[in-house]
């Protein structure tokens, strides 16, 4: 029998309900966030805003999505997740509802770049994984994080073809108004995340975090080299994902392929990452998480280089999407898991939210520099080289992270 009481505990129906609610909220918010690139070309045709300006608006959105997460994470830790998710749903819905009325670069930046991103950030990784990690047994946190993360990937699988269908059939404005209504569906899903009296026992952080204030915990984390190495790796992850989400439709267009190939590729990325997230959640419990991150990042570098050398056909994009999709957001469970190992889960929403902000600083550069590269060079070649180089660097950056070796759990006779 294991000597670790928490590890021996199973997941109850209440645990599964909390995990399911968080996964469904993330399915909606991430499904909407990860398909914003599909709107660029139709919006340009209507508003006549330049590609670089549209890229800048989405890049600001990437930055805002990241900046919102530590703020809303801290709010959720203090006031509860319900209030935060309500605020997020209203902001996300308002952003999508108002963007069709925006006719200038600045108005698009405010509605599509700021409002939608802030709203999605309130219902994203930091808040949801932070809340779930505090409610489930310690031995099940890695799996629970992977399960919630899979919800976001499923959202991309569902929303990519749905968004493209709505744009093609009814126009991008009607598609956005439909998304504004969909954002409000997160409100009833937030109910299971309301903290109850019985949850108090699950909120005790590992190590000494339970006795610390948030300010003290932030001071400790800021002096920990491993925490900053996680930030550095996550920066590259954000660059990679935002570049592809924003500019994959443009890359497909440059290859003289229809927009449906881009939508299908984004959808394949999503469904592949459902498997990848669940695998990462499981693997985080049986191998050291820093090695898991090394494998993921290094495989991305290899996949990008192979893509660059391959002929550009629909099948190339589909295979590329499936390979990248397996690690797409699967970096989230081990990154959150390592932060939990280092500092406990009491302030996980804030600490992981700050790492997500760094992730989105990388995302800003991935989205914005992609637009500048296209305007200056006419294609994304140099961006692909930069993406591969950063992914390889991120792989090795994770190796010096301080992580205890896994201890084998004795099996009862």
Rosetta blueprint (number, residue, H / E / L):
1 X L
2 X L
3 X L
4 X L
5 X H
6 X H
7 X H
8 X H
9 X L
10 X L
11 X L
12 X L
13 X H
14 X H
15 X H
16 X H
17 X H
18 X H
19 X H
20 X H
21 X H
22 X H
23 X H
24 X H
25 X H
26 X H
27 X H
28 X H
29 X H
30 X H
31 X H
32 X H
33 X H
34 X L
35 X L
36 X H
37 X H
38 X H
39 X H
40 X H
41 X H
42 X H
43 X H
44 X H
45 X H
46 X H
47 X H
48 X L
49 X L
50 X L
51 X H
52 X H
53 X H
54 X H
55 X H
56 X H
57 X H
58 X H
59 X H
60 X H
61 X H
62 X H
63 X H
64 X H
65 X H
66 X H
67 X H
68 X H
69 X H
70 X H
71 X H
72 X H
73 X H
74 X H
75 X H
76 X H
77 X H
78 X H
79 X H
80 X L
81 X H
82 X H
83 X H
84 X H
85 X H
86 X H
87 X H
88 X H
89 X H
90 X H
91 X H
92 X H
93 X H
94 X H
95 X H
96 X H
97 X H
98 X H
99 X H
100 X L
101 X L
102 X L
103 X L
104 X L
105 X H
106 X H
107 X H
108 X H
109 X H
110 X H
111 X H
112 X H
113 X H
114 X H
115 X H
116 X H
117 X H
118 X H
119 X H
120 X H
121 X H
122 X H
123 X L
124 X L
125 X H
126 X H
127 X H
128 X H
129 X H
130 X H
131 X H
132 X H
133 X H
134 X H
135 X H
136 X L
137 X L
138 X H
139 X H
140 X H
141 X H
142 X H
143 X H
144 X H
145 X H
146 X H
147 X H
148 X H
149 X H
150 X H
151 X H
152 X H
153 X H
154 X H
155 X H
156 X H
157 X H
158 X H
159 X H
160 X H
161 X H
162 X H
163 X H
164 X H
165 X H
166 X H
167 X H
168 X H
169 X H
170 X H
171 X L
172 X H
173 X H
174 X H
175 X H
176 X H
177 X H
178 X H
179 X H
180 X H
181 X H
182 X H
183 X H
184 X L
185 X L
186 X H
187 X H
188 X H
189 X H
190 X L
191 X H
192 X H
193 X H
194 X L
195 X L
196 X L
197 X H
198 X H
199 X H
200 X H
201 X H
202 X H
203 X H
204 X L
205 X L
206 X L
207 X L
208 X L
209 X H
210 X H
211 X H
212 X L
213 X L
214 X H
215 X H
216 X H
217 X H
218 X H
219 X H
220 X H
221 X H
222 X H
223 X L
224 X L
225 X H
226 X H
227 X H
228 X H
229 X H
230 X H
231 X H
232 X H
233 X H
234 X H
235 X H
236 X H
237 X H
238 X H
239 X H
240 X H
241 X H
242 X H
243 X H
244 X H
245 X H
246 X H
247 X H
248 X H
249 X H
250 X H
251 X H
252 X H
253 X H
254 X H
255 X L
256 X L
257 X L
258 X L
259 X H
260 X H
261 X H
262 X H
263 X H
264 X H
265 X H
266 X H
267 X H
268 X H
269 X H
270 X H
271 X H
272 X H
273 X H
274 X H
275 X H
276 X H
277 X H
278 X H
279 X H
280 X H
281 X H
282 X H
283 X H
284 X L
285 X L
286 X L
287 X L
288 X L
289 X H
290 X H
291 X H
292 X H
293 X H
294 X H
295 X H
296 X H
297 X H
298 X H
299 X H
300 X H
301 X H
302 X H
303 X H
304 X H
305 X H
306 X H
307 X H
308 X H
309 X H
310 X L
311 X L
312 X L
313 X L
314 X H
315 X H
316 X H
317 X H
318 X H
319 X H
320 X H
321 X H
322 X H
323 X H
324 X H
325 X H
326 X H
327 X H
328 X L
329 X L
330 X L
331 X H
332 X H
333 X H
334 X H
335 X H
336 X H
337 X H
338 X H
339 X H
340 X H
341 X H
342 X H
343 X H
344 X L
345 X L
346 X L
347 X L
348 X H
349 X H
350 X H
351 X H
352 X H
353 X H
354 X H
355 X H
356 X H
357 X H
358 X H
359 X H
360 X H
361 X H
362 X H
363 X H
364 X H
365 X H
366 X H
367 X H
368 X H
369 X H
370 X H
371 X H
372 X H
373 X H
374 X H
375 X H
376 X H
377 X H
378 X L
379 X L
380 X L
381 X H
382 X H
383 X H
384 X H
385 X H
386 X H
387 X H
388 X H
389 X H
390 X H
391 X H
392 X H
393 X H
394 X H
395 X H
396 X H
397 X H
398 X L
399 X L
400 X L
401 X L
402 X L
403 X L
404 X L
405 X L
406 X L
407 X L
408 X L
409 X L
410 X L
411 X L
412 X L
413 X L
